[in-house]
Amino acid sequence: MEYITPEAMRELERGASEYGFGVKQLMENAGQGVAEFVLSSYGSASRVCVVCGGGNNGGDGFVAARYLSATRRVVVILLTSPDRIRTEEARENWETLASTRAEVHVARETSDLVGLSTAIAEAEVIVVAIFGTGVKGGEIGEPYATAISMVNASKGVRLAVDLPSGIDPATGAVSRPTVRADITLALHLPKAGLRGREEYTGEVVVVPIGIRSGAKMSGETP
């Protein structure tokens, strides 16, 4: 399997932006691809929980939740305050959820997760979009650590968006705790740090997001 470094991936994303595939479109493609995988692989699952952080990885999760909520019962858990969502694109997709059938919750503190434990424990599929490529290993703070532990304790299928939240995408260093996924849905290509980390990644499945295969530099058309 081909892998890509986070730096090379960012370069491809910059190049895609120059040719009309900006962050918003790539996020849309990623979230739609995740939703399509869930529907095609777990079509009988009626209860889906999407656990999100406040970055673009969370934005991918918001998009996936929007698509899935059309035909499934979807519970979305945001592990930060909405005003701390870090990018305009992710914030826009969070706000769009208000017009869908998704059940949306905000868990700013660990105590907020107590009432949401059933939603995680009883989900047939859990889409985990907490941290993306910015993780560098070490201790995970709250409420993220508790949420990850709850996800890992669930009996549902755990799908990690791009990489298991907690793994350094460049080095493979593992944070405490880190999501133990059944399947990792790698966006465009799996990140280099996932190599040899099957204990956390589970099966790795590539989800295309619209970046042309083989594009290397920002000057190339995606």
C-alpha positions in Angstrom: 0.0 0.0 0.0 1.2 3.5 -0.8 1.6 6.0 2.1 2.0 9.7 2.1 3.6 12.1 4.7 1.4 14.8 6.2 3.7 17.4 4.6 3.2 15.9 1.1 -0.6 15.7 1.7 -0.7 19.4 2.7 1.2 20.2 -0.5 -1.4 18.3 -2.5 -4.2 20.1 -0.8 -2.6 23.5 -1.6 -2.3 22.5 -5.2 -5.9 21.3 -5.3 -7.0 24.7 -3.9 -5.3 26.5 -6.7 -7.5 24.6 -9.2 -10.8 25.0 -7.5 -10.7 22.1 -5.0 -10.5 24.2 -1.8 -10.9 23.0 1.8 -14.7 23.2 1.6 -14.9 21.0 -1.5 -12.3 18.5 -0.1 -14.2 18.3 3.2 -17.5 17.7 1.3 -15.9 14.9 -0.7 -14.3 13.4 2.4 -17.5 13.4 4.4 -19.6 12.1 1.5 -17.1 9.3 0.9 -17.2 8.3 4.6 -21.0 8.3 4.5 -21.1 6.2 1.3 -18.8 3.7 2.9 -21.0 3.3 5.9 -24.1 2.9 3.8 -22.5 0.4 1.4 -20.7 -1.7 4.1 -23.2 -1.4 7.0 -26.5 -0.9 5.2 -28.5 -2.6 7.9 -27.1 -0.4 10.7 -29.8 2.0 11.9 -28.0 3.8 14.7 -24.8 5.8 13.9 -22.8 8.0 16.3 -20.4 10.6 15.0 -17.9 11.9 17.5 -16.1 15.1 16.4 -13.4 17.5 17.4 -13.3 21.1 16.4 -10.9 20.9 13.5 -11.2 19.9 9.9 -11.3 16.3 10.8 -14.4 17.1 12.8 -15.7 19.0 9.7 -15.4 15.8 7.7 -17.5 14.1 10.4 -20.2 16.8 10.2 -20.5 16.3 6.5 -20.7 12.5 6.9 -23.4 13.0 9.6 -25.4 15.2 7.2 -25.5 12.6 4.5 -26.2 9.7 6.9 -29.0 11.5 8.7 -31.2 11.3 5.6 -31.7 7.6 6.2 -30.3 6.7 9.6 -30.7 7.8 13.2 -27.5 9.8 13.7 -26.2 11.3 16.9 -23.4 13.8 16.6 -21.2 14.7 19.6 -19.0 17.7 19.4 -16.2 17.6 22.0 -15.7 21.4 22.2 -17.8 24.5 22.2 -19.1 25.5 18.8 -17.4 28.9 19.0 -14.1 27.0 19.2 -14.5 25.2 15.9 -11.3 26.2 14.3 -12.1 26.8 10.6 -14.8 28.5 8.7 -15.4 25.4 6.6 -15.9 23.1 9.6 -18.1 25.7 11.3 -20.3 26.1 8.3 -20.8 22.3 8.2 -21.6 22.2 11.9 -24.2 24.9 11.5 -25.8 23.0 8.5 -26.5 20.1 10.8 -29.3 22.2 12.4 -31.4 21.8 9.3 -31.0 17.9 9.2 -32.5 15.1 11.2 -29.3 14.5 13.1 -29.5 14.7 16.9 -26.7 17.1 17.9 -25.0 17.3 21.3 -22.1 19.5 22.6 -19.8 18.0 25.3 -17.5 20.7 26.5 -16.7 18.9 29.7 -16.2 15.3 30.7 -19.4 15.5 32.8 -21.3 16.3 29.6 -20.4 12.8 28.3 -22.2 11.0 31.1 -25.6 11.5 29.5 -24.2 10.6 26.1 -22.7 7.3 27.1 -25.7 5.3 25.9 -25.5 6.9 22.4 -21.9 5.8 22.1 -22.4 2.3 23.7 -25.5 1.4 21.7 -24.4 2.7 18.3 -24.0 0.1 15.6 -21.4 2.2 13.8 -19.3 4.9 15.4 -17.6 7.4 13.1 -14.6 9.0 14.9 -13.5 12.4 13.6 -11.8 13.9 16.7 -8.2 14.6 15.7 -6.6 14.8 12.3 -3.0 15.4 11.2 -2.1 17.8 14.0 -1.6 15.2 16.7 2.0 14.8 17.9 1.6 12.1 20.6 1.5 12.5 24.3 -1.4 12.8 26.8 -4.8 13.5 25.4 -6.7 16.1 27.4 -10.4 16.1 28.5 -13.1 15.6 27.4 -11.3 14.0 24.5 -9.6 11.3 26.5 -12.9 10.1 28.1 -14.6 10.2 24.7 -11.9 8.0 23.2 -12.1 5.6 26.1 -15.9 5.4 25.7 -15.5 4.7 21.9 -12.9 2.0 22.5 -15.3 0.3 25.0 -18.2 0.3 22.6 -19.3 -2.9 20.9 -20.2 -1.0 17.7 -18.0 -0.9 14.6 -15.4 1.9 15.0 -14.6 3.8 11.8 -11.7 6.3 12.1 -11.8 9.2 9.6 -8.4 9.6 8.0 -6.5 8.2 11.0 -7.3 6.8 14.5 -7.5 9.9 16.7 -4.4 10.0 18.8 -1.8 8.7 16.3 0.9 11.0 15.0 0.4 10.9 11.3 4.1 11.4 10.6 5.8 9.2 13.1 3.2 6.8 14.3 3.7 7.9 17.9 0.6 6.9 20.0 -1.1 9.2 22.4 -2.8 8.1 25.6 -5.5 7.1 24.9 -5.8 6.5 21.1 -8.7 5.2 19.2 -8.6 1.5 18.3 -10.4 1.5 15.0 -11.9 -1.5 13.3 -11.5 0.3 10.0 -9.5 3.5 9.1 -10.9 5.4 6.2 -7.7 7.1 4.8 -8.5 10.2 2.9 -6.7 10.1 -0.5 -3.8 8.0 0.9 -3.0 6.5 4.3 -0.6 8.7 6.2 2.9 7.5 6.8 2.5 7.1 10.6 -0.2 4.4 10.1 2.3 1.9 8.7 2.6 -1.0 11.0 0.0 0.3 13.4 -2.7 -2.2 12.6 -3.5 -2.6 16.3 -5.0 0.9 16.1 -6.0 1.3 12.4 -7.6 -2.1 11.8 -8.2 -2.5 8.1 -7.2 0.6 6.1 -9.5 1.6 3.3 -8.7 4.5 0.9 -11.4 7.1 0.4 -10.8 9.3 -2.7 -11.5 13.0 -2.1 -11.0 14.4 -5.6 -7.2 14.9 -5.6 -5.8 13.4 -8.8 -3.8 10.3 -8.2 -0.1 11.0 -8.9 -0.3 14.8 -8.5 2.9 15.8 -6.7 3.2 19.6 -6.5 0.9 22.5 -6.1 1.6 23.6 -9.6 -0.1 20.4 -11.0 -3.7 20.3 -11.9 -5.5 17.9 -9.4 
